[in-house]
Amino acid sequence: MISVRLDPAMARVLLNRQVEKDDLPDAQKAGLLSHLRSLSSKALEGLAAELLQQALSHAPDAIRLLRTSF
């Protein structure tokens, strides 16, 4: 088993960066950022795990990158 640990502050920074980079209207960005600020550490942990799983399952180069790592 591999564990990757992000403290809640760093997870929020990374998620906030993604929201800020998105082309959503400012009002929607503000709502998402507000929601992220309100999440507990436990909820943020679950969100980060789900986002990582989704990113890996949708990344077209994930398998190729894994192969070249060995």
Secondary structure, 3 states (H helix, E strand, C coil): CCCCCCCHHHHHHHHHHHHHHCCCCHHHHHHHHHHHHHCCHHHHHHHHHHHHHHHHHHCCCHHHHHHHCC
